[in-house]
């Protein structure tokens, strides 16, 4: 029992000392998470840096089935015609729809506008987690639902603003 406690303490200390974890913990989507829950979720992700000017993926390409959560920096999102329609920053996620639907090709091109720190989760690793630790898999699903909810709310607010602008112009 003693070695199990030591392992848990070592795990917590290594996560708490990780600068990526500090950034993850500050994200609005993590505000409601308990410390232990956020540590477990964080441990499911691969940490990475992507240099400015890097194309992460292109519109129409087959998906690698990896979702990305931005911790720092910005990416530009362009349609197949090369027109930028979105800039994503800290707390934003991309690749989630193709992560969920293996047959779905990428609908946009994502290119870094600055050096970017992010977390990645591949679908194959997610599948292993859900088989090996169903409780943690359930926590990951709830986290993804919160990410999707935030995306939907952002789109709903943007749509409402556009509608208000359009209606205001007609009156």
C-alpha positions as CSV (number, residue, x, y, z in Angstrom):
1,X,0.0,0.0,0.0
2,X,2.9,2.3,0.8
3,X,4.4,2.1,-2.7
4,X,1.0,2.8,-4.2
5,X,0.7,6.0,-2.2
6,X,4.3,7.0,-3.3
7,X,3.3,6.4,-6.9
8,X,0.2,8.6,-6.5
9,X,2.3,11.4,-4.9
10,X,4.9,11.2,-7.6
11,X,2.3,11.3,-10.3
12,X,0.7,14.4,-8.7
13,X,4.0,16.1,-8.2
14,X,5.1,15.5,-11.8
15,X,1.8,16.9,-13.2
16,X,1.8,19.9,-10.9
17,X,5.4,20.8,-12.0
18,X,4.5,20.6,-15.7
19,X,4.1,24.1,-17.3
20,X,1.7,22.7,-19.8
21,X,-0.6,21.6,-16.9
22,X,-0.6,25.1,-15.5
23,X,-1.8,26.4,-18.9
24,X,-4.3,23.7,-19.2
25,X,-5.7,24.4,-15.7
26,X,-6.2,28.1,-16.5
27,X,-8.4,27.3,-19.6
28,X,-12.1,28.3,-19.1
29,X,-13.2,24.7,-20.0
30,X,-11.3,23.5,-17.0
31,X,-12.7,25.9,-14.4
32,X,-15.3,23.4,-13.1
33,X,-12.8,20.5,-12.9
34,X,-11.5,19.3,-9.5
35,X,-7.7,19.2,-9.3
36,X,-7.5,15.4,-9.4
37,X,-9.9,15.2,-12.3
38,X,-7.9,17.8,-14.3
39,X,-4.7,16.0,-13.6
40,X,-6.1,12.7,-14.9
41,X,-7.5,14.4,-18.0
42,X,-4.3,16.2,-18.7
43,X,-2.3,13.0,-18.4
44,X,-4.3,11.6,-21.4
45,X,-3.0,14.2,-23.8
46,X,0.3,14.4,-25.6
47,X,2.0,17.8,-25.2
48,X,3.6,19.6,-28.1
49,X,5.0,22.7,-29.7
50,X,4.4,23.6,-33.3
51,X,6.5,26.3,-35.0
52,X,5.1,29.4,-36.5
53,X,4.1,29.0,-40.2
54,X,3.5,25.2,-39.9
55,X,0.5,23.7,-41.7
56,X,-1.0,21.2,-39.3
57,X,-3.4,19.9,-41.9
58,X,-5.1,20.9,-45.1
59,X,-8.8,21.0,-46.2
60,X,-9.8,17.8,-47.9
61,X,-7.0,15.7,-46.4
62,X,-7.8,12.5,-44.7
63,X,-8.0,12.9,-40.9
64,X,-5.3,11.6,-38.6
65,X,-8.2,11.4,-36.1
66,X,-6.4,13.7,-33.6
67,X,-8.0,16.6,-31.7
68,X,-5.9,19.6,-30.7
69,X,-6.4,21.9,-27.8
70,X,-4.5,25.2,-28.0
71,X,-2.7,26.2,-24.8
72,X,-0.8,29.2,-26.2
73,X,-0.5,30.9,-29.5
74,X,-2.8,31.3,-32.5
75,X,-3.7,29.4,-35.6
76,X,-5.5,30.6,-38.8
77,X,-8.3,28.5,-40.3
78,X,-8.9,28.8,-44.0
79,X,-11.5,27.2,-46.3
80,X,-10.6,25.1,-49.4
81,X,-10.3,28.4,-51.4
82,X,-7.7,29.7,-49.0
83,X,-9.9,32.4,-47.4
84,X,-9.2,32.8,-43.7
85,X,-12.5,32.7,-41.7
86,X,-11.3,32.0,-38.2
87,X,-8.4,32.5,-35.8
88,X,-8.2,30.1,-32.9
89,X,-6.3,30.9,-29.7
90,X,-5.8,29.7,-26.2
91,X,-8.7,27.4,-25.1
92,X,-9.9,26.7,-28.6
93,X,-10.0,23.2,-30.1
94,X,-9.7,21.9,-33.7
95,X,-9.8,18.5,-35.3
96,X,-12.6,17.4,-33.0
97,X,-15.2,16.5,-35.6
98,X,-12.7,14.4,-37.7
99,X,-11.6,12.8,-34.4
100,X,-15.2,11.7,-33.8
101,X,-15.9,10.7,-37.4
102,X,-13.2,8.6,-39.0
103,X,-14.7,9.0,-42.5
104,X,-14.8,12.8,-42.3
105,X,-11.9,14.5,-44.1
106,X,-10.7,17.8,-42.8
107,X,-13.0,20.7,-43.8
108,X,-10.4,23.4,-43.3
109,X,-6.7,24.1,-43.5
110,X,-5.1,24.9,-40.1
111,X,-1.8,26.9,-40.1
112,X,0.1,28.3,-37.1
113,X,0.3,32.1,-37.0
114,X,2.7,32.0,-34.1
115,X,4.6,29.3,-32.1
116,X,1.8,27.2,-30.6
117,X,1.8,25.1,-27.5
118,X,-1.0,22.5,-27.6
119,X,-2.3,19.2,-26.3
120,X,-3.2,16.4,-28.7
121,X,-5.3,13.3,-28.2
122,X,-5.4,10.6,-30.9
123,X,-8.5,8.6,-31.4
124,X,-6.5,5.3,-31.2
125,X,-5.2,6.3,-27.7
126,X,-8.7,7.5,-26.7
127,X,-10.0,4.1,-27.6
128,X,-7.4,2.3,-25.5
129,X,-8.2,4.6,-22.5
130,X,-11.9,3.8,-22.8
131,X,-11.2,0.1,-22.9
132,X,-8.6,0.0,-20.1
133,X,-10.2,2.6,-17.8
134,X,-13.9,3.1,-18.6
135,X,-14.2,5.7,-15.8
136,X,-11.4,7.8,-17.2
137,X,-12.9,7.3,-20.7
138,X,-16.2,8.7,-19.4
139,X,-14.4,11.7,-18.0
140,X,-12.8,12.3,-21.4
141,X,-16.1,12.1,-23.1
142,X,-17.6,14.7,-20.7
143,X,-14.6,16.9,-21.3
144,X,-15.1,16.6,-25.1
145,X,-18.8,17.4,-24.6
146,X,-17.8,20.6,-22.8
147,X,-15.5,21.5,-25.7
148,X,-18.3,20.9,-28.2
149,X,-20.7,22.9,-26.1
150,X,-18.3,25.8,-26.0
151,X,-17.9,25.6,-29.8
152,X,-21.6,25.5,-30.3
153,X,-22.2,28.5,-27.9
154,X,-19.5,30.5,-29.7
155,X,-21.2,29.8,-33.1
156,X,-24.6,30.6,-31.7
157,X,-23.4,34.0,-30.3
158,X,-21.7,34.8,-33.7
159,X,-24.8,33.8,-35.6
160,X,-27.0,36.0,-33.3
161,X,-24.7,38.9,-33.8
162,X,-24.7,38.5,-37.6
163,X,-28.5,38.2,-37.6
164,X,-28.9,41.3,-35.4
165,X,-26.6,43.2,-37.8
166,X,-28.5,42.1,-40.8
167,X,-31.9,42.9,-39.3
168,X,-30.7,46.2,-38.0
169,X,-29.5,47.2,-41.5
170,X,-33.0,46.3,-43.0
171,X,-35.0,48.3,-40.5
